[in-house]
Amino acid sequence: MRVINMGKGSSDITTQLIDLITTAINELREEGLEPDIMLVGPDFQKHLTEDLSRLVNLRIYVIEELGADAVIADSKYMGQLKKASKRISIEPLLEEEEWEEIIKQLPEISEE
């Protein structure tokens, strides 16, 4: 897989995003389900690269109301079984990135 580098922060989020998505897919498979769709909010979609979309191999639909969240599901059982979907969010990752930028901009404090 080739990850498109959009700067250091974006690469970190992409790596964590891959981990989130693959963990959710694997958890669903462990339950005996076959995840085939991913519903994503517009903020979540901004961080999906074309390569990442191909890697997860799910049909992706944008749902405005999801914001920075995504739902990975087995469409055959979605709505019938509670365990047929997993909801994930990148909001904590985005907040962490914002704090890292703020910390970088703080002046150095030296002890004398």
GROMACS elastic network, one bead per residue, 0.5 to 0.9 nm:
[ bonds ]
;  ai    aj funct       b0    kb
    1    51     6  0.69337   500
    1    52     6  0.80546   500
    1    55     6  0.73275   500
    2    51     6  0.65935   500
    2    52     6  0.85496   500
    3    11     6  0.77648   500
    3    14     6  0.78321   500
    3    15     6  0.87602   500
    3    49     6  0.76582   500
    3    50     6  0.89459   500
    3    51     6  0.65326   500
    3    52     6  0.74001   500
    4    11     6  0.78449   500
    4    49     6  0.71598   500
    4    50     6  0.87070   500
    4    51     6  0.77676   500
    5     8     6  0.75135   500
    5    10     6  0.71209   500
    5    11     6  0.58429   500
    6     9     6  0.78419   500
    6    10     6  0.54853   500
    6    11     6  0.64632   500
    7    10     6  0.54306   500
    7    11     6  0.62835   500
    7    12     6  0.88563   500
    8    11     6  0.52611   500
    8    12     6  0.64217   500
    8    13     6  0.88645   500
    9    12     6  0.51743   500
    9    13     6  0.63330   500
    9    14     6  0.86305   500
    9    97     6  0.67589   500
   10    13     6  0.51011   500
   10    14     6  0.60646   500
   10    15     6  0.86398   500
   10    47     6  0.78888   500
   10    97     6  0.89637   500
   11    15     6  0.62181   500
   11    16     6  0.86513   500
   12    15     6  0.52013   500
   12    16     6  0.62812   500
   12    17     6  0.84772   500
   12    97     6  0.89936   500
   13    16     6  0.50645   500
   13    17     6  0.58404   500
   13    18     6  0.85125   500
   13    47     6  0.78099   500
   13    90     6  0.83382   500
   13    93     6  0.66785   500
   13    94     6  0.78332   500
   13    97     6  0.83001   500
   14    18     6  0.61604   500
   14    19     6  0.86690   500
   14    47     6  0.69566   500
   14    48     6  0.77442   500
   14    49     6  0.83006   500
   14    52     6  0.83441   500
   15    18     6  0.52053   500
   15    19     6  0.64610   500
   15    20     6  0.88322   500
   16    19     6  0.50253   500
   16    20     6  0.62127   500
   16    21     6  0.86807   500
   16    90     6  0.88132   500
   16    93     6  0.80037   500
   17    20     6  0.50399   500
   17    21     6  0.61362   500
   17    22     6  0.84875   500
   17    47     6  0.82189   500
   17    48     6  0.84092   500
   17    90     6  0.73246   500
   17    93     6  0.87456   500
   18    21     6  0.52978   500
   18    22     6  0.60128   500
   18    23     6  0.83708   500
   18    52     6  0.74253   500
   18    55     6  0.89763   500
   18    56     6  0.84812   500
   19    22     6  0.53314   500
   19    23     6  0.59340   500
   19    24     6  0.85622   500
   20    23     6  0.52897   500
   20    24     6  0.62890   500
   20    25     6  0.87219   500
   20    88     6  0.71064   500
   20    89     6  0.84750   500
   20    90     6  0.86878   500
   21    24     6  0.52358   500
   21    25     6  0.62021   500
   21    26     6  0.86177   500
   21    56     6  0.76509   500
   21    72     6  0.79203   500
   21    88     6  0.77557   500
   22    25     6  0.50228   500
   22    26     6  0.60152   500
   22    27     6  0.85066   500
   22    56     6  0.74860   500
   23    26     6  0.51370   500
   23    27     6  0.61067   500
   23    28     6  0.86656   500
   24    27     6  0.51393   500
   24    28     6  0.62945   500
   24    29     6  0.86834   500
   24    72     6  0.70573   500
   24    85     6  0.85433   500
   24    86     6  0.61008   500
   24    87     6  0.80430   500
   24    88     6  0.77831   500
   25    28     6  0.52548   500
   25    29     6  0.62673   500
   25    30     6  0.87164   500
   25    34     6  0.82427   500
   25    35     6  0.63802   500
   25    56     6  0.86166   500
   25    72     6  0.70691   500
   25    73     6  0.82410   500
   25    86     6  0.81703   500
   26    30     6  0.61245   500
   26    31     6  0.87257   500
   26    35     6  0.89909   500
   27    30     6  0.50848   500
   27    31     6  0.65602   500
   27    33     6  0.89167   500
   27    86     6  0.84234   500
   28    31     6  0.51549   500
   28    32     6  0.67596   500
   28    33     6  0.54726   500
   28    34     6  0.69412   500
   28    35     6  0.66866   500
   28    72     6  0.86150   500
   28    73     6  0.77805   500
   28    74     6  0.80931   500
   28    83     6  0.75929   500
   28    84     6  0.69152   500
   28    85     6  0.71374   500
   28    86     6  0.75069   500
   29    32     6  0.50355   500
   29    34     6  0.58080   500
   29    35     6  0.72368   500
   30    33     6  0.72296   500
   31    34     6  0.89240   500
   31    83     6  0.77740   500
   31    84     6  0.83799   500
   33    73     6  0.85401   500
   33    74     6  0.62851   500
   33    77     6  0.83745   500
   33    83     6  0.88959   500
   33    84     6  0.68866   500
   34    73     6  0.78815   500
   34    74     6  0.54313   500
   34    75     6  0.85211   500
   34    76     6  0.87331   500
   34    84     6  0.88235   500
   35    38     6  0.81990   500
   35    58     6  0.75228   500
   35    72     6  0.65275   500
   35    75     6  0.71605   500
   35    84     6  0.80636   500
   35    85     6  0.78950   500
   36    57     6  0.77532   500
   36    58     6  0.50005   500
   36    59     6  0.63282   500
   36    60     6  0.89368   500
   36    72     6  0.76512   500
   36    73     6  0.63001   500
   36    74     6  0.53968   500
   36    75     6  0.64763   500
   36    76     6  0.89220   500
   37    57     6  0.87088   500
   37    60     6  0.59062   500
   37    61     6  0.76850   500
   37    71     6  0.81564   500
   37    72     6  0.59106   500
   37    73     6  0.55324   500
   37    74     6  0.65371   500
   37    75     6  0.65128   500
   38    58     6  0.61698   500
   38    59     6  0.61010   500
   38    61     6  0.63566   500
   38    62     6  0.85374   500
   38    70     6  0.66336   500
   38    71     6  0.55073   500
   38    73     6  0.63518   500
   38    74     6  0.89891   500
   39    59     6  0.83867   500
   39    60     6  0.58360   500
   39    62     6  0.57757   500
   39    63     6  0.62648   500
   39    66     6  0.80319   500
   39    69     6  0.84965   500
   39    70     6  0.54047   500
   39    71     6  0.50400   500
   39    72     6  0.64981   500
   39    73     6  0.82297   500
   40    43     6  0.81554   500
   40    44     6  0.59775   500
   40    45     6  0.61126   500
   40    60     6  0.70469   500
   40    61     6  0.61462   500
   40    63     6  0.57643   500
   40    64     6  0.79561   500
   40    65     6  0.89766   500
   40    66     6  0.62984   500
   40    67     6  0.76084   500
   40    68     6  0.76547   500
   40    69     6  0.61629   500
   40    71     6  0.64949   500
   40    72     6  0.86290   500
   41    44     6  0.52252   500
   41    45     6  0.61384   500
   41    46     6  0.88786   500
   41    61     6  0.85679   500
   41    62     6  0.56138   500
   41    63     6  0.51607   500
   41    64     6  0.53290   500
   41    65     6  0.64462   500
   41    68     6  0.54836   500
   41    69     6  0.56477   500
   41    70     6  0.61526   500
   42    46     6  0.64255   500
   42    62     6  0.64794   500
   42    63     6  0.71629   500
   42    64     6  0.60402   500
   42    65     6  0.84709   500
   42    66     6  0.74430   500
   42    67     6  0.56348   500
   42    68     6  0.68015   500
   42    69     6  0.86194   500
   43    46     6  0.53841   500
   43    47     6  0.74033   500
   43    64     6  0.89605   500
   43    66     6  0.84099   500
   43    67     6  0.53850   500
   43    69     6  0.76966   500
   43    90     6  0.85294   500
   43    91     6  0.87455   500
   44    47     6  0.57393   500
   44    48     6  0.69968   500
   44    66     6  0.83765   500
   44    67     6  0.67297   500
   44    69     6  0.59423   500
   44    70     6  0.68211   500
   44    89     6  0.77173   500
   44    90     6  0.66490   500
   44    91     6  0.84733   500
   45    48     6  0.51567   500
   45    49     6  0.83765   500
   45    62     6  0.74443   500
   45    68     6  0.80237   500
   45    70     6  0.87352   500
   46    49     6  0.79548   500
   48    51     6  0.81490   500
   48    52     6  0.61011   500
   48    53     6  0.64131   500
   49    52     6  0.51041   500
   49    53     6  0.62249   500
   49    54     6  0.87000   500
   50    53     6  0.51112   500
   50    54     6  0.63473   500
   50    55     6  0.86546   500
   51    54     6  0.51403   500
   51    55     6  0.61165   500
   51    56     6  0.88602   500
   52    56     6  0.63397   500
   52    57     6  0.85787   500
   53    56     6  0.55496   500
   53    57     6  0.63503   500
   53    58     6  0.73356   500
   53    59     6  0.86469   500
   53    60     6  0.79882   500
   54    57     6  0.50845   500
   54    58     6  0.77964   500
   55    58     6  0.85233   500
   57    60     6  0.89402   500
   58    72     6  0.85623   500
   62    66     6  0.83280   500
   62    70     6  0.89836   500
   63    66     6  0.58067   500
   63    67     6  0.79054   500
   63    70     6  0.87986   500
   64    67     6  0.61908   500
   65    69     6  0.89503   500
   66    69     6  0.51866   500
   66    70     6  0.65497   500
   66    71     6  0.84956   500
   67    70     6  0.81862   500
   67    89     6  0.88838   500
   67    91     6  0.89261   500
   68    88     6  0.87190   500
   68    89     6  0.57988   500
   68    90     6  0.57462   500
   68    91     6  0.56657   500
   69    87     6  0.69281   500
   69    88     6  0.55979   500
   69    90     6  0.63289   500
   69    91     6  0.74271   500
   70    86     6  0.82683   500
   70    87     6  0.56799   500
   70    88     6  0.53560   500
   70    89     6  0.62275   500
   70    90     6  0.84797   500
   71    85     6  0.64605   500
   71    86     6  0.55365   500
   71    88     6  0.63182   500
   71    89     6  0.87904   500
   72    84     6  0.85564   500
   72    85     6  0.54977   500
   72    86     6  0.53157   500
   72    87     6  0.64502   500
   72    88     6  0.80244   500
   73    76     6  0.86789   500
   73    77     6  0.81411   500
   73    78     6  0.64468   500
   73    83     6  0.88931   500
   73    84     6  0.57194   500
   73    86     6  0.64422   500
   73    87     6  0.87028   500
   74    77     6  0.57851   500
   74    78     6  0.59353   500
   74    84     6  0.56838   500
   74    85     6  0.65206   500
   75    78     6  0.50767   500
   75    79     6  0.84824   500
   75    84     6  0.79748   500
   75    85     6  0.86594   500
   76    79     6  0.87601   500
   76    80     6  0.84829   500
   76    84     6  0.85697   500
   77    80     6  0.52154   500
   77    81     6  0.58233   500
   77    82     6  0.86540   500
   77    83     6  0.87845   500
   77    84     6  0.57735   500
   77    85     6  0.85785   500
   78    81     6  0.61467   500
   78    82     6  0.75001   500
   78    83     6  0.83717   500
   78    84     6  0.53594   500
   78    85     6  0.65560   500
   79    82     6  0.69528   500
   79    84     6  0.77136   500
   79    85     6  0.87953   500
   80    83     6  0.89438   500
   80    84     6  0.77516   500
   81    84     6  0.53311   500
   81    85     6  0.82473   500
   82    85     6  0.68671   500
   83    86     6  0.73971   500
   89    92     6  0.71933   500
   89    93     6  0.82865   500
   90    93     6  0.51553   500
   90    94     6  0.62948   500
   90    95     6  0.87393   500
   91    94     6  0.50940   500
   91    95     6  0.61979   500
   91    96     6  0.86041   500
   92    95     6  0.50926   500
   92    96     6  0.61182   500
   92    97     6  0.86163   500
   93    96     6  0.51011   500
   93    97     6  0.62325   500
   93    98     6  0.87262   500
   94    97     6  0.50769   500
   94    98     6  0.62918   500
   94    99     6  0.87945   500
   95    98     6  0.50649   500
   95    99     6  0.63409   500
   95   100     6  0.87067   500
   96    99     6  0.51722   500
   96   100     6  0.62437   500
   96   101     6  0.87598   500
   97   100     6  0.50881   500
   97   101     6  0.63573   500
   97   102     6  0.87721   500
   98   101     6  0.52007   500
   98   102     6  0.63411   500
   98   103     6  0.87514   500
   99   103     6  0.61166   500
   99   104     6  0.85771   500
  100   103     6  0.51322   500
  100   104     6  0.62211   500
  100   105     6  0.87993   500
  101   104     6  0.51258   500
  101   105     6  0.64607   500
  102   105     6  0.52404   500
  102   106     6  0.65800   500
  103   106     6  0.52880   500
  103   107     6  0.86455   500
  104   107     6  0.81100   500
  106   109     6  0.87585   500
